[in-house]
Amino acid sequence: RYYNFDNNTGFSLNGENMKLKGFDGQRNVCGPKIKAERIKQKMTQTQLSELLKAYRIDLNQKVLSQIELQKRHVTEYEFIAIARVLQVDPLDLVDLD
């Protein structure tokens, strides 16, 4: 057995692609709260993308949209950087309901 991981396609196990899905088929539990906080701060996805570059995180507007729609996983370092840019406690961006 062998596996590989790619942020865009997910896991590959023995050459067969397998998508990672979490709660109710969503790929993250923070997207809607990230969007709500970003909008609350009157920040565009493009502006958030630019501010993340200070943390060496390269997420363009399209990728941020996928995160907010829960269609893309968020790595822990991306998540922490987003929380820092938005100046919120990371736990405030998690929705487990």
Phi, psi and chi 1 to 4 in degrees:
 res  aa     phi    psi   chi1   chi2   chi3   chi4
   1 ARG       -  137.9  -67.5  173.7   36.8  143.3
   2 TYR  -142.2  152.2   66.5   92.7      -      -
   3 TYR  -137.6  161.2   70.8   92.5      -      -
   4 ASN  -142.5  154.3 -169.0   15.4      -      -
   5 PHE  -130.3  135.9 -178.0   76.5      -      -
   6 ASP  -133.8  129.9  180.0  -62.3      -      -
   7 ASN   -58.3  -28.1  -79.5  -25.5      -      -
   8 ASN   -87.3  -35.1  -62.8  -42.9      -      -
   9 THR  -109.3  -13.9   60.4      -      -      -
  10 GLY    91.7 -154.9      -      -      -      -
  11 PHE   -81.2  150.7  -83.5  103.8      -      -
  12 SER  -124.2  119.8  171.2      -      -      -
  13 LEU  -115.4  118.7  178.2   62.5      -      -
  14 ASN    52.5   37.5  -64.4  -30.0      -      -
  15 GLY    84.3   -4.6      -      -      -      -
  16 GLU  -101.4  124.4 -176.0  175.9  -25.4      -
  17 ASN   -68.0  136.7  -72.8  -23.8      -      -
  18 MET  -135.0  120.7  -57.2  172.4   71.1      -
  19 LYS   -82.1  142.3  -69.2  -75.6 -173.0  179.2
  20 LEU   -87.3  128.8  -66.1  174.4      -      -
  21 LYS  -135.1  146.4  -63.3 -142.6  175.9 -175.5
  22 GLY  -110.1 -133.0      -      -      -      -
  23 PHE   -59.4  125.9  -60.4  110.4      -      -
  24 ASP    50.2   34.6  -62.0  -37.0      -      -
  25 GLY    79.7   -0.4      -      -      -      -
  26 GLN   -83.0  151.4  -56.3  -57.9  -40.5      -
  27 ARG   -97.8   -2.0  -63.8 -160.4  174.0  161.3
  28 ASN  -157.3  166.4   68.4   57.4      -      -
  29 VAL  -114.1   12.7  -64.7      -      -      -
  30 CYS  -121.0  -12.2   58.7      -      -      -
  31 GLY   -52.9  -52.9      -      -      -      -
  32 PRO   -61.8  -36.4  -26.7   36.3      -      -
  33 LYS   -73.8  -33.5  -69.8 -147.0  172.7  179.1
  34 ILE   -61.4  -46.8  -70.9  171.1      -      -
  35 LYS   -60.6  -46.7 -179.7  177.9 -178.0  177.1
  36 ALA   -60.5  -43.6      -      -      -      -
  37 GLU   -68.8  -39.4 -174.5   60.9   35.6      -
  38 ARG   -62.0  -44.9  178.3 -176.6   57.9   74.7
  39 ILE   -66.8  -40.7  -70.1  170.4      -      -
  40 LYS   -56.4  -35.9  178.4 -179.6  168.3 -174.0
  41 GLN   -89.3    7.9  -65.2 -172.8   26.1      -
  42 LYS    55.1   44.4  -62.6 -179.3  168.9   75.3
  43 MET  -113.3  137.6 -175.8 -176.5  -59.7      -
  44 THR   -85.2  164.4   67.0      -      -      -
  45 GLN   -62.1  -37.5  -69.2  171.5  -23.1      -
  46 THR   -64.0  -41.0  -58.3      -      -      -
  47 GLN   -64.8  -43.0  -70.4  168.5  -33.7      -
  48 LEU   -61.2  -42.6  177.6   55.1      -      -
  49 SER   -57.1  -45.2  173.1      -      -      -
  50 GLU   -65.1  -41.3  -72.0  -60.5  -45.3      -
  51 LEU   -67.9  -30.0  -68.0  168.9      -      -
  52 LEU   -67.9  -22.1  -74.5  168.1      -      -
  53 LYS   -63.2  -25.2  -70.5  178.9 -178.4  176.5
  54 ALA   -63.7  -22.9      -      -      -      -
  55 TYR  -101.8   13.1  -65.5   93.0      -      -
  56 ARG    60.8   34.1  -64.3 -175.4  178.2  175.5
  57 ILE  -108.0  119.8  -56.2  -66.2      -      -
  58 ASP  -108.3   86.8 -172.1   19.3      -      -
  59 LEU  -117.7  114.6  -59.5  175.5      -      -
  60 ASN   -79.0  176.7   63.3   34.2      -      -
  61 GLN   -58.8  -40.6  179.6  -85.1  -36.9      -
  62 LYS   -63.8  -42.2 -178.6  178.4  177.4 -177.8
  63 VAL   -67.0  -41.0  172.2      -      -      -
  64 LEU   -61.6  -38.1  -74.6  170.8      -      -
  65 SER   -61.3  -43.5  176.8      -      -      -
  66 GLN   -63.7  -37.8  -68.8  173.2  -23.8      -
  67 ILE   -64.4  -48.4  -71.1  170.7      -      -
  68 GLU   -63.3  -30.1  -69.9 -179.8   -4.4      -
  69 LEU   -87.5    3.8  -66.0  170.5      -      -
  70 GLN    62.7   31.7  -63.0  176.8  -68.2      -
  71 LYS  -100.9   -1.4  -66.6 -178.0  178.3 -179.7
  72 ARG  -138.4  140.6 -178.3 -170.9  178.9  -83.2
  73 HIS   -66.6  156.0  -70.4  -78.2      -      -
  74 VAL  -121.1  124.9 -178.3      -      -      -
  75 THR   -73.8  161.3   65.9      -      -      -
  76 GLU   -63.9  -36.2   65.4  -84.5    1.8      -
  77 TYR   -73.3  -31.8   55.6   86.9      -      -
  78 GLU   -65.8  -43.5  -68.8  168.3  -18.2      -
  79 PHE   -60.6  -47.0  177.1   70.8      -      -
  80 ILE   -64.4  -41.6  -63.7  -59.2      -      -
  81 ALA   -63.8  -41.4      -      -      -      -
  82 ILE   -61.1  -45.6  -69.7  169.2      -      -
  83 ALA   -60.8  -41.4      -      -      -      -
  84 ARG   -65.4  -44.2  -73.7 -177.4  178.2  172.0
  85 VAL   -61.9  -41.7  167.2      -      -      -
  86 LEU   -78.8   -7.4  -65.5  174.3      -      -
  87 GLN    56.6   49.6  -61.7  178.9  -17.2      -
  88 VAL  -130.6  158.8  -63.4      -      -      -
  89 ASP   -66.3  131.1 -175.0  -43.2      -      -
  90 PRO   -52.9  -35.0  -26.1   33.9      -      -
  91 LEU   -64.8  -23.8  -67.8  177.7      -      -
  92 ASP   -72.0  -11.7  -69.0  -20.3      -      -
  93 LEU   -99.7    3.0  -63.8  177.4      -      -
  94 VAL  -101.8  131.4  176.9      -      -      -
  95 ASP  -123.0  106.5 -174.2    4.7      -      -
  96 LEU  -104.0    7.8  -62.3  175.7      -      -
  97 ASP   -74.8      -  -67.4  -26.4      -      -
